[in-house]
């Protein structure tokens, strides 16, 4: 009897174990089948999460998406795919399209991405080994006439995704921003060799845009002729007199070999701040538009000296403050240049609006061959004759490299210029020898190991530098940092070493002034006009005339 009971107990135990094992196997099978179920039915996965592996299931998942949904593209190569991401999320519950693992969803071949709706997020895709399938845009915040608003492109890489320049539809804007309140952040845009500007803020009306472009890494764009190597353009000539209110901040622009501009504004109310330009030939340029703020940017030396430039201003009510500009050379544009205006410019003409009510304050200019030009393009023959009006130059520090090009090259006398609290040294003071508001004193700067000049702790100007250059790890997608070599990114110094210490063995101001007078007298004999004498570039008259004529001829080429 006892043996029988033990036998029954043993059988029951075996049955329970078998049932338990069967349950475990069933659960594991169900878990393993979940991705396949999600693939066949987007709503079969956990609520709000949809894993897709084909263009068809991606399209179905987008069509069915509701606020808070996350559509996950399976890792792998998605070749020849045109993603149309339409939907309406909310601020608290956006609709997200993301890579299963950031950087492992490769968009290749003839492909594109379009967004339309509200509160959409695209995260972690990598565009490479292909070119846009569209006639104009690769990534477009618009589908047809319906824009995207409050939407975001983040953690995305576009590397060498170029149309062939011989194609009939070779125009190739990598990112076209439409709508309002959109954001492009922590992306890498590298190796653009195709036609047109890399990123454009389009404006079909005078309505403001309020876009934000931040923490991106723009890298490796060669000189491409007209509009070549322009990374960002904000607006157009037709709507230039209205405000876009776009912010471009905390980006790095590296190895940009353009012919004039890197950030180009054709609208007003924009803020360009805390960006770092490394070996980036070209300028931050306000081509058209009013009321723009350019502040806290670091513009560092570039190898292509003939295209170097700092900040270009056209229009009115601009503020340029707390920028650091180093290494502008005589064959490029000045550190800061303000254009002469046309009396008859109008929207769509493409001319030059008069420049007035401009404030240039708290900037640090070091080791530049050319510092300021006022009245650029002044020429009665072309009717570019409206002088700069009401210009304030305040609390700027300038440490020159002994260049004999005057600090202030004035092509047409402005109507009202105020100097206040400036400290200039080791430069040609021709025309501003006794101007109140300019102290000819050695600035309290020191040359750092990074090749840049920094204010001493007791300098009254130390707040001119409100920030430091961005580090490469602070921009672009985090996921690329483990594989920088694949993108040609190296953690090298921003300024080539060694750098000449401009604070050692400086000439006296008396020597500089005597040299200025020598060049001045000889230039006057040759009939060069301008109240302060334009373009004196040497101790001898022939050298002075030669350099000034070269500078004048190059500046006569209109900005596009």
C-alpha positions as CSV (number, residue, x, y, z in Angstrom):
1,X,0.0,0.0,0.0
2,X,2.8,2.4,0.9
3,X,4.6,1.5,-2.3
4,X,1.4,2.3,-4.3
5,X,1.1,5.7,-2.7
6,X,4.7,6.6,-3.5
7,X,4.2,5.5,-7.1
8,X,1.1,7.7,-7.5
9,X,3.0,10.7,-5.9
10,X,5.9,10.2,-8.3
11,X,3.6,10.1,-11.3
12,X,1.9,13.3,-10.2
13,X,5.2,15.1,-9.8
14,X,6.3,14.0,-13.3
15,X,3.0,15.3,-14.7
16,X,3.4,18.7,-13.0
17,X,6.9,19.0,-14.3
18,X,5.9,18.2,-17.8
19,X,3.1,20.7,-17.6
20,X,5.5,23.4,-16.3
21,X,8.0,22.6,-19.0
22,X,5.3,22.8,-21.6
23,X,4.2,26.2,-20.3
24,X,7.8,27.5,-20.3
25,X,8.3,26.3,-23.9
26,X,5.0,27.9,-24.9
27,X,6.0,31.2,-23.3
28,X,9.4,31.1,-25.0
29,X,7.8,30.3,-28.4
30,X,5.3,33.1,-27.9
31,X,8.1,35.5,-27.1
32,X,10.2,34.4,-30.0
33,X,7.2,34.8,-32.3
34,X,6.4,38.3,-31.1
35,X,8.6,40.1,-33.6
36,X,7.1,38.0,-36.4
37,X,3.6,38.8,-35.1
38,X,4.6,42.5,-34.9
39,X,5.8,42.3,-38.5
40,X,2.6,40.8,-39.8
41,X,0.4,43.0,-37.6
42,X,1.8,46.3,-36.4
43,X,-0.5,46.3,-33.4
44,X,0.5,42.8,-32.2
45,X,3.6,44.0,-30.3
46,X,3.5,45.8,-27.0
47,X,1.1,48.8,-27.1
48,X,2.7,51.7,-28.9
49,X,5.7,49.7,-30.2
50,X,5.9,48.4,-33.7
51,X,8.9,46.5,-35.2
52,X,8.9,46.6,-39.0
53,X,11.3,45.0,-41.5
54,X,9.9,45.8,-45.0
55,X,8.7,48.9,-46.8
56,X,5.2,47.6,-46.8
57,X,4.9,47.0,-43.1
58,X,6.6,50.4,-42.5
59,X,4.0,52.1,-44.6
60,X,1.2,50.3,-42.7
61,X,2.7,51.1,-39.3
62,X,2.9,54.8,-40.2
63,X,-0.7,54.8,-41.5
64,X,-1.9,53.3,-38.3
65,X,0.2,55.3,-35.9
66,X,-1.4,57.3,-33.0
67,X,0.2,59.7,-30.5
68,X,2.9,58.0,-28.5
69,X,3.6,55.2,-31.0
70,X,7.2,54.2,-31.7
71,X,7.8,52.6,-35.1
72,X,11.1,50.7,-35.0
73,X,12.9,49.9,-38.3
74,X,14.7,46.6,-38.1
75,X,18.5,46.8,-38.3
76,X,19.9,46.2,-41.8
77,X,20.2,47.8,-45.2
78,X,17.0,49.5,-46.5
79,X,17.7,49.9,-50.2
80,X,15.8,52.2,-52.6
81,X,13.2,53.3,-50.1
82,X,11.1,56.5,-50.0
83,X,9.9,57.0,-46.5
84,X,6.8,59.1,-46.2
85,X,6.3,59.8,-42.5
86,X,2.9,61.4,-42.0
87,X,1.1,61.7,-38.7
88,X,-0.1,63.8,-35.8
89,X,1.4,63.3,-32.4
90,X,1.3,65.7,-29.5
91,X,3.9,67.5,-27.5
92,X,3.7,64.9,-24.7
93,X,3.2,62.0,-27.0
94,X,5.1,62.4,-30.3
95,X,5.1,59.7,-33.0
96,X,8.6,58.3,-33.3
97,X,10.3,56.6,-36.3
98,X,13.6,55.1,-35.0
99,X,16.3,52.6,-35.8
100,X,16.3,49.4,-33.9
101,X,19.8,50.2,-32.9
102,X,21.1,53.7,-33.7
103,X,23.3,53.7,-36.8
104,X,22.5,50.2,-37.8
105,X,19.5,51.0,-40.0
106,X,21.3,51.9,-43.3
107,X,19.3,53.9,-45.9
108,X,21.0,53.4,-49.3
109,X,20.4,53.4,-53.0
110,X,17.9,55.9,-54.5
111,X,16.1,56.9,-51.3
112,X,14.5,59.8,-49.5
113,X,12.6,60.8,-46.3
114,X,9.6,63.2,-46.1
115,X,7.8,64.3,-42.9
116,X,4.4,65.9,-42.7
117,X,2.2,66.6,-39.7
118,X,2.7,67.5,-36.0
119,X,5.2,66.3,-33.4
120,X,7.1,63.7,-35.4
121,X,10.6,62.4,-34.5
122,X,13.1,60.6,-36.7
123,X,15.9,59.0,-34.7
124,X,19.1,57.1,-35.5
125,X,19.1,56.5,-39.3
126,X,22.3,56.4,-41.4
127,X,22.1,57.5,-45.0
128,X,25.1,56.2,-47.0
129,X,26.0,54.5,-50.3
130,X,23.3,56.2,-52.3
131,X,21.8,59.4,-53.5
132,X,18.4,61.2,-53.2
133,X,15.7,59.8,-55.4
134,X,13.9,63.2,-55.4
135,X,14.5,66.1,-57.7
136,X,15.5,68.5,-54.9
137,X,15.6,67.2,-51.4
138,X,16.9,64.1,-49.6
139,X,15.2,64.9,-46.3
140,X,12.2,67.2,-46.5
141,X,10.0,68.5,-43.7
142,X,7.0,68.5,-46.1
143,X,4.9,66.1,-48.1
144,X,3.4,67.8,-51.1
145,X,2.2,71.2,-49.8
146,X,1.7,69.9,-46.2
147,X,4.6,70.8,-43.9
148,X,5.8,69.2,-40.7
149,X,5.6,71.3,-37.5
150,X,7.1,70.8,-34.1
151,X,9.0,67.8,-35.5
152,X,12.6,66.6,-35.0
153,X,15.5,65.0,-36.9
154,X,18.0,63.6,-34.4
155,X,20.9,61.2,-34.2
156,X,21.0,60.9,-38.0
157,X,24.0,60.6,-40.2
158,X,24.2,61.6,-43.8
159,X,27.6,60.7,-45.2
160,X,28.6,61.1,-48.9
161,X,25.0,60.6,-50.0
162,X,25.5,62.6,-53.2
163,X,23.9,63.0,-56.6
164,X,26.3,62.9,-59.5
165,X,27.0,66.5,-60.5
166,X,26.5,65.5,-64.2
167,X,22.9,64.5,-63.7
168,X,20.2,66.8,-65.1
169,X,18.6,66.9,-61.7
170,X,21.8,67.4,-59.8
171,X,20.4,70.0,-57.3
172,X,20.7,68.2,-54.0
173,X,19.5,69.8,-50.7
174,X,20.2,67.3,-48.0
175,X,17.7,68.8,-45.5
176,X,14.8,71.1,-46.5
177,X,13.1,72.7,-43.5
178,X,9.4,73.8,-44.0
179,X,6.7,74.6,-41.5
180,X,7.6,75.9,-38.0
181,X,9.1,74.9,-34.7
182,X,11.2,72.0,-36.2
183,X,14.5,70.9,-34.8
184,X,17.6,69.3,-36.4
185,X,20.0,68.2,-33.7
186,X,22.9,65.8,-32.9
187,X,23.3,64.9,-36.6
188,X,26.4,64.4,-38.7
189,X,26.5,65.8,-42.2
190,X,29.6,64.8,-44.0
191,X,31.2,64.8,-47.4
192,X,28.6,66.7,-49.4
193,X,30.0,67.2,-53.0
194,X,26.7,67.6,-54.8
195,X,25.1,70.8,-56.0
196,X,23.3,73.3,-53.8
197,X,23.3,74.3,-50.1
198,X,23.3,71.4,-47.6
199,X,20.4,72.7,-45.4
200,X,17.8,75.3,-46.3
201,X,15.1,76.9,-44.3
202,X,12.4,77.6,-46.9
203,X,10.0,80.4,-46.6
204,X,6.9,80.7,-48.8
205,X,5.3,83.4,-46.6
206,X,6.4,86.1,-44.2
207,X,5.4,83.9,-41.3
208,X,8.1,83.1,-38.7
209,X,9.7,79.6,-38.6
210,X,11.2,79.3,-35.1
211,X,13.4,76.3,-36.2
212,X,16.3,75.2,-34.1
213,X,19.5,73.7,-35.6
214,X,21.8,72.6,-32.8
215,X,24.6,70.3,-31.8
216,X,25.2,69.1,-35.3
217,X,28.6,68.3,-36.9
218,X,29.0,69.7,-40.5
219,X,32.2,68.2,-41.9
220,X,34.3,67.8,-45.1
221,X,32.7,69.9,-47.8
222,X,35.0,70.9,-50.7
223,X,34.8,74.1,-52.7
224,X,32.0,73.7,-55.2
225,X,31.8,77.1,-56.9
226,X,28.7,79.1,-56.6
227,X,27.0,78.4,-53.2
228,X,29.6,75.7,-52.7
229,X,30.2,74.6,-49.1
230,X,27.3,76.7,-47.7
231,X,26.1,74.6,-44.9
232,X,23.0,76.5,-43.9
233,X,20.8,79.0,-45.7
234,X,17.9,80.7,-43.8
235,X,15.3,82.2,-46.1
236,X,15.3,83.8,-49.5
237,X,15.4,87.2,-51.1
238,X,11.6,87.4,-51.6
239,X,10.8,87.2,-47.9
240,X,14.1,88.5,-46.6
241,X,12.5,91.6,-44.9
242,X,10.4,89.4,-42.6
243,X,11.7,87.4,-39.6
244,X,12.4,83.7,-39.6
245,X,13.5,83.5,-35.9
246,X,15.6,80.5,-36.6
247,X,18.3,79.6,-34.1
248,X,21.6,78.0,-35.2
249,X,23.6,77.1,-32.0
250,X,26.3,74.8,-30.7
251,X,27.3,73.3,-34.0
252,X,30.8,72.5,-35.3
253,X,31.7,73.3,-38.9
254,X,34.9,71.6,-39.8
255,X,36.9,71.4,-43.1
256,X,34.5,73.6,-45.0
257,X,36.3,74.8,-48.1
258,X,33.7,77.2,-49.5
259,X,34.0,80.3,-51.6
260,X,32.4,82.9,-49.3
261,X,29.7,81.7,-46.8
262,X,29.1,78.9,-44.5
263,X,25.9,80.2,-42.7
264,X,24.0,82.5,-45.0
265,X,21.0,84.5,-43.8
266,X,18.3,85.9,-46.1
267,X,15.8,86.7,-43.4
268,X,15.6,88.5,-40.1
269,X,15.4,87.8,-36.4
270,X,17.8,84.8,-36.5
271,X,20.3,83.9,-33.8
272,X,23.7,82.4,-34.7
273,X,25.5,81.6,-31.4
274,X,28.1,79.4,-29.8
275,X,29.2,77.7,-33.0
276,X,32.7,76.6,-33.7
277,X,34.3,76.9,-37.1
278,X,37.4,74.8,-37.6
279,X,39.4,75.1,-40.8
280,X,36.2,76.4,-42.2
281,X,36.8,78.9,-45.1
282,X,34.0,81.3,-45.4
283,X,31.9,83.6,-43.3
284,X,28.8,83.9,-41.2
285,X,26.9,86.2,-43.6
286,X,23.7,88.3,-43.3
287,X,23.1,88.6,-47.1
288,X,19.6,90.1,-46.6
289,X,17.4,90.6,-43.5
290,X,17.3,92.7,-40.4
291,X,17.7,92.2,-36.6
292,X,20.0,89.2,-36.6
293,X,22.1,88.3,-33.6
294,X,25.6,86.7,-34.1
295,X,27.2,85.9,-30.7
296,X,29.6,83.7,-29.0
297,X,31.0,82.0,-32.1
298,X,34.6,80.8,-32.5
299,X,36.0,81.4,-36.0
300,X,39.5,79.8,-36.1
301,X,42.2,79.7,-38.7
302,X,41.6,78.0,-42.1
303,X,44.1,76.5,-44.4
304,X,42.4,77.9,-47.6
305,X,43.5,81.5,-46.9
306,X,42.0,83.1,-49.9
307,X,38.5,82.3,-48.7
308,X,38.9,83.0,-45.0
309,X,36.4,85.4,-43.5
310,X,34.6,86.3,-40.3
311,X,31.2,88.0,-40.2
312,X,29.5,89.8,-43.1
313,X,26.7,92.3,-42.4
314,X,24.1,93.8,-44.8
315,X,20.9,95.3,-43.5
316,X,19.9,96.9,-40.2
317,X,19.5,96.4,-36.5
318,X,22.1,93.6,-36.3
319,X,24.1,92.8,-33.1
320,X,27.5,91.1,-33.3
321,X,28.9,90.4,-29.9
322,X,31.2,88.1,-27.9
323,X,32.7,86.4,-31.0
324,X,36.3,85.2,-31.2
325,X,37.9,85.5,-34.7
326,X,41.5,84.4,-35.4
327,X,43.6,83.9,-38.5
328,X,41.8,86.0,-41.2
329,X,44.3,86.5,-44.1
330,X,44.8,89.3,-46.6
331,X,43.5,87.3,-49.5
332,X,40.1,86.6,-47.8
333,X,37.4,88.8,-46.3
334,X,38.0,90.9,-43.2
335,X,37.1,89.7,-39.7
336,X,34.0,92.0,-39.8
337,X,32.7,93.7,-42.9
338,X,29.7,96.0,-43.4
339,X,28.4,96.6,-46.9
340,X,27.3,99.7,-48.6
341,X,23.7,99.8,-49.6
342,X,21.6,100.4,-52.8
343,X,19.0,103.1,-52.8
344,X,16.5,101.1,-54.9
345,X,16.7,97.5,-53.7
346,X,13.5,95.6,-53.2
347,X,12.4,92.0,-52.4
348,X,13.4,89.6,-55.1
349,X,15.9,91.9,-56.8
350,X,18.9,90.4,-55.0
351,X,20.6,93.8,-54.4
352,X,22.0,95.3,-51.2
353,X,19.8,96.8,-48.5
354,X,21.4,99.8,-46.7
355,X,23.2,98.9,-43.4
356,X,22.3,100.9,-40.3
357,X,21.9,100.6,-36.6
358,X,24.5,98.0,-36.2
359,X,26.2,97.2,-32.9
360,X,29.6,95.4,-32.8
361,X,30.5,94.8,-29.2
362,X,32.7,92.7,-26.9
363,X,34.4,90.7,-29.7
364,X,38.0,89.4,-29.6
365,X,40.0,89.7,-32.8
366,X,43.5,88.2,-32.9
367,X,46.1,87.6,-35.6
368,X,44.0,88.9,-38.5
369,X,45.5,90.6,-41.5
370,X,42.2,92.5,-42.1
371,X,40.0,93.6,-39.2
372,X,37.1,95.9,-40.3
373,X,35.9,97.1,-43.6
374,X,33.1,99.7,-43.7
375,X,31.2,100.4,-46.9
376,X,32.2,97.3,-48.8
377,X,31.2,97.5,-52.6
378,X,30.9,101.2,-52.5
379,X,30.8,102.2,-56.2
380,X,29.0,105.2,-57.8
381,X,29.0,103.4,-61.1
382,X,26.8,100.6,-59.8
383,X,24.7,102.9,-57.6
384,X,25.9,101.1,-54.5
385,X,26.2,104.4,-52.7
386,X,24.1,104.4,-49.5
387,X,26.6,104.8,-46.6
388,X,26.5,102.8,-43.4
389,X,24.5,104.6,-40.8
390,X,24.6,104.7,-37.0
391,X,27.4,102.1,-36.3
392,X,28.5,101.4,-32.8
393,X,31.9,99.7,-32.1
394,X,32.1,99.0,-28.4
395,X,34.3,97.1,-25.9
396,X,36.1,95.1,-28.6
397,X,39.7,93.8,-28.1
398,X,42.0,93.6,-31.1
399,X,45.5,92.0,-31.1
400,X,47.0,92.5,-34.5
401,X,49.9,90.7,-36.1
402,X,51.6,93.9,-37.4
403,X,49.7,93.9,-40.7
404,X,49.9,97.3,-42.3
405,X,46.4,97.1,-43.7
406,X,44.6,99.7,-41.5
407,X,42.3,98.5,-38.7
408,X,39.4,100.4,-40.2
409,X,39.3,100.3,-44.0
410,X,36.6,102.8,-44.8
411,X,35.4,102.9,-48.4
412,X,32.7,105.5,-47.8
413,X,32.4,107.6,-44.7
414,X,29.5,106.3,-42.5
415,X,26.8,108.6,-41.3
416,X,27.5,108.3,-37.6
417,X,30.0,106.0,-36.0
418,X,30.6,105.7,-32.3
419,X,33.7,104.1,-30.6
420,X,33.5,103.2,-27.0
421,X,35.8,101.2,-24.7
422,X,37.8,99.4,-27.4
423,X,41.4,98.2,-26.9
424,X,43.4,97.8,-30.1
425,X,47.1,96.9,-30.3
426,X,49.9,96.0,-32.8
427,X,48.0,97.2,-35.9
428,X,47.9,100.1,-38.3
429,X,45.8,102.9,-36.7
430,X,45.7,105.0,-39.8
431,X,42.7,107.3,-39.7
432,X,41.8,106.4,-36.1
433,X,45.0,107.6,-34.4
434,X,43.2,110.0,-32.0
435,X,39.6,108.7,-32.0
436,X,38.1,108.7,-28.5
437,X,36.9,105.3,-27.5
438,X,40.0,103.4,-28.7
439,X,42.8,102.6,-26.2
440,X,46.1,101.8,-27.8
441,X,47.2,99.4,-25.1
442,X,48.5,95.9,-24.9
443,X,45.5,93.7,-24.2
444,X,45.6,91.4,-21.2
445,X,45.7,88.2,-23.2
446,X,47.9,85.1,-23.0
447,X,48.7,82.5,-25.7
448,X,47.4,79.1,-24.6
449,X,48.6,75.7,-25.5
450,X,45.5,75.4,-27.7
451,X,46.9,78.1,-30.0
452,X,44.2,80.5,-29.0
453,X,44.5,83.7,-26.9
454,X,42.7,83.9,-23.6
455,X,42.1,86.8,-21.2
456,X,43.9,86.9,-17.9
457,X,41.8,86.7,-14.7
458,X,42.2,90.3,-14.0
459,X,41.4,91.6,-17.4
460,X,38.3,93.9,-17.5
461,X,37.5,92.3,-20.9
462,X,37.4,88.6,-19.7
463,X,33.6,88.5,-20.1
464,X,34.1,89.1,-23.9
465,X,34.6,85.3,-24.1
466,X,31.4,83.9,-22.7
467,X,32.1,80.3,-23.6
468,X,34.8,78.0,-25.1
469,X,35.0,76.2,-28.4
470,X,32.8,73.1,-28.6
471,X,34.5,69.7,-28.3
472,X,33.9,67.2,-31.1
473,X,32.2,64.9,-28.5
474,X,29.6,67.5,-27.8
475,X,28.1,67.4,-31.3
476,X,26.7,64.8,-33.7
477,X,25.2,61.4,-32.7
478,X,26.7,59.7,-29.7
479,X,26.7,56.4,-31.5
480,X,29.4,57.5,-34.0
481,X,32.0,58.2,-31.2
482,X,33.0,54.6,-30.9
483,X,33.8,54.6,-34.7
484,X,35.2,58.0,-35.4
485,X,37.8,56.6,-37.8
486,X,35.1,55.5,-40.2
487,X,34.0,59.2,-40.5
488,X,37.5,60.6,-40.6
489,X,37.1,62.3,-37.3
490,X,40.3,62.9,-35.2
491,X,40.6,64.5,-31.8
492,X,43.3,66.9,-33.0
493,X,43.9,70.5,-31.9
494,X,41.8,73.1,-33.7
495,X,44.7,75.5,-34.3
496,X,47.8,74.2,-36.0
497,X,51.0,74.5,-33.8
498,X,53.3,76.2,-33.3
499,X,51.5,79.6,-33.2
500,X,53.5,82.8,-33.2
501,X,53.2,84.6,-29.9
502,X,52.0,88.1,-30.9
503,X,52.6,89.4,-27.4
504,X,56.4,89.0,-27.7
505,X,58.7,91.5,-29.3
506,X,55.9,93.9,-30.3
507,X,56.7,97.1,-32.1
508,X,55.9,100.4,-30.4
509,X,52.9,102.4,-31.4
510,X,55.3,105.2,-32.4
511,X,56.8,102.9,-35.0
512,X,53.5,101.7,-36.3
513,X,52.3,105.3,-36.6
514,X,55.4,106.4,-38.5
515,X,55.0,103.5,-40.9
516,X,51.3,104.4,-41.3
517,X,52.2,108.0,-42.2
518,X,54.8,106.9,-44.7
519,X,52.3,104.7,-46.5
520,X,49.7,107.4,-46.1
521,X,51.6,110.2,-47.8
522,X,52.7,108.1,-50.8
523,X,49.1,106.7,-51.3
524,X,47.6,110.2,-51.2
525,X,50.1,111.2,-54.0
526,X,48.6,108.5,-56.1
527,X,45.0,109.7,-55.6
528,X,43.5,106.9,-53.6
529,X,40.2,108.1,-52.2
530,X,38.6,107.4,-48.8
531,X,38.7,109.4,-45.7
532,X,40.9,106.9,-43.9
533,X,42.7,105.7,-47.0
534,X,41.8,102.3,-48.2
535,X,44.1,99.3,-48.5
536,X,47.6,100.4,-47.4
537,X,49.4,97.2,-47.2
538,X,53.1,97.9,-46.9
539,X,55.8,100.4,-46.2
540,X,56.4,101.3,-49.8
541,X,53.9,103.0,-52.1
542,X,53.9,100.4,-54.8
543,X,53.2,97.6,-52.4
544,X,50.5,99.6,-50.8
545,X,48.7,100.3,-54.1
546,X,49.1,96.7,-55.3
547,X,47.5,95.2,-52.2
548,X,44.7,97.7,-52.0
549,X,43.8,97.2,-55.6
550,X,43.7,93.5,-55.2
551,X,41.5,93.8,-52.1
552,X,39.2,96.3,-53.9
553,X,38.8,94.1,-57.0
554,X,38.0,90.9,-54.9
555,X,35.5,92.8,-52.8
556,X,33.7,94.0,-56.0
557,X,32.5,90.5,-56.7
558,X,28.9,90.5,-55.4
559,X,27.8,88.0,-52.8
560,X,25.3,85.6,-54.1
